[in-house]
Amino acid sequence: MEGFLNSLKALSSAEDFLHHFGVPFDPKVVYVNRLHILKRFYQYLRQEEGLAALDEVAMFRRYRELLQRSYLDFVRSTPAQEKVFKVFQEAGGTRTVSLDSLRGSLAAARR
């Protein structure tokens, strides 16, 4: 299992992960959603029970399934709908700022 985990350390981009696990992908989808895909993959891994008990082959297969699932989430949906990051979770992706707080920050910036 240590060899499998060490091989992951060399991967840095969504494309690296997708290539490593042999998951076919559309570069246009990944270009727009790379951070969302990796974040969702991490979420799926954290939810998964029993990964540590698997041998390297079974672990590779399970990681591949979860990565493919993460990728497909963004083929079928959008980042705003999936709400992976906090900005999309808060108030349906919109946030309001009061006029008073804007005036206060502008005044502070002028000082």
Secondary structure as the mmCIF struct_conf table of DSSP 4:
data_model
#
loop_
_struct_conf.conf_type_id
_struct_conf.id
_struct_conf.beg_label_comp_id
_struct_conf.beg_label_asym_id
_struct_conf.beg_label_seq_id
_struct_conf.end_label_comp_id
_struct_conf.end_label_asym_id
_struct_conf.end_label_seq_id
HELX_RH_AL_P HELX_RH_AL_P1 GLU A 2 LYS A 9
TURN_TY1_P TURN_TY1_P1 ALA A 10 ALA A 10
BEND BEND1 SER A 13 SER A 13
HELX_RH_AL_P HELX_RH_AL_P2 ALA A 14 HIS A 20
TURN_TY1_P TURN_TY1_P2 PHE A 21 GLY A 22
HELX_RH_AL_P HELX_RH_AL_P3 PRO A 27 GLN A 47
BEND BEND2 GLY A 50 GLY A 50
HELX_RH_3T_P HELX_RH_3T_P1 LEU A 51 ALA A 53
BEND BEND3 LEU A 54 LEU A 54
HELX_RH_AL_P HELX_RH_AL_P4 GLU A 56 ARG A 76
BEND BEND4 SER A 77 SER A 77
HELX_RH_AL_P HELX_RH_AL_P5 PRO A 79 GLU A 82
TURN_TY1_P TURN_TY1_P3 LYS A 83 LYS A 83
BEND BEND5 PHE A 85 PHE A 85
HELX_RH_AL_P HELX_RH_AL_P6 LYS A 86 GLN A 89
HELX_RH_3T_P HELX_RH_3T_P2 GLU A 90 GLY A 93
HELX_RH_AL_P HELX_RH_AL_P7 LEU A 99 ARG A 110
#
